Amino acid sequence: MIGAMRVVAGVGLAAPQVGVLPRVAVIEMLEDEVIVLINPEIVKKQGERLVQEGCLSILGCQEDINRSVWVKVKAEDRQGWDVRIKG
C-alpha cells in the first residue's frame, strides 16, 4: 500500500482503494515517515472546513469536501500495539 500511495504522490490511502479488504490506512506527511493504522476508528472530532481533496481511485479527480478541523483516531500499529493519533 505504501508503494501504491507513493507512485501517485498521495499522502494517504485506505486499503479498499487498492482492492485490499482489511481495514488499513497509511499516511505519509513527511518523506519516509509512514504511519500505518490497522482497524482505525475516529473517536473524537471537532469543527468543519471545506478542503480540496483528490482520490487515488480516480486519478486527476479533485473535489471540494467537508472535513473535520481536528480528529482523534484509535487504531493498532504494525506490531499490534494500540495507538491514538490526533491531527
N, C-alpha and C positions, 0 to 999 in steps of 0.2 A: 504494500500500500504506500509506503514511503516513496518508493521509486516512481509509482504512478503519479503521485502528487507532485513530485519534483519535475517530471517530464514536461508538465504543462505550467510550471512555476506557480502552483497553487499553494495556499497557506493552510489548508485543512481539507480533510477527506473522510467521508464516512464509508464504512465497508460496503453497504448496499450499492453505492455508486459504481463500484467496480465488480459487482456480482458476487461479493462475499457476504454470507448471511450472518455471521456473528456480529454482535453489537460492538464494533470497534471504531474508534476515531483517532486520527493522527493530526497533530498541529505542529507547524514549524514556523514560528515568527522570526527567529534568528537562525542563520545558517548553521547547520549541524547541531541544532538544539531541538530535537524532536520529542514531543510529549505524546505518549501512547495511552489512550483511555479505553479500558475494556468495560463494557456494560455501563457507559456513562449515564448519569441521571442529573438533571437540573434540580437542585434542591431549594434554590432561592434566586429571585431575580428582581431587579428594580429598574424603573424608568423605561422609556421607549424612545427610539430615534430612528430616523429614516437614513438608510445607507445604501450605497450601490454595491451589489454583490454579483459575482459570477458563479457559474456552476460547472464543475468538471465533467458532468454527464452530458452537457450540451455546450461544447466549446464555442467561445465567442459570444455567448449569451450573457448579457449584463442587465440586471433589473434593479429597480429601487425596491427595498423591502424593509419592513419594520423589524427592528431587533431591540432587545433589551440593552440598556446602557451598561448594566453590570449583572453578572451571573455567578453563582457558586455551583460547582459541579462535583459530585462524588462519583468515584469510579475505582477500578483496580488498575495497577500498573502491570508491566510485563512480568513481574515476579509474583503477582497475585496480592500485593500489598494494597490496602485501602489508601486512596489519595483523595484530597479535596483541593480544588483549584478555583481561584477567584480571578475574574477578569472582566 
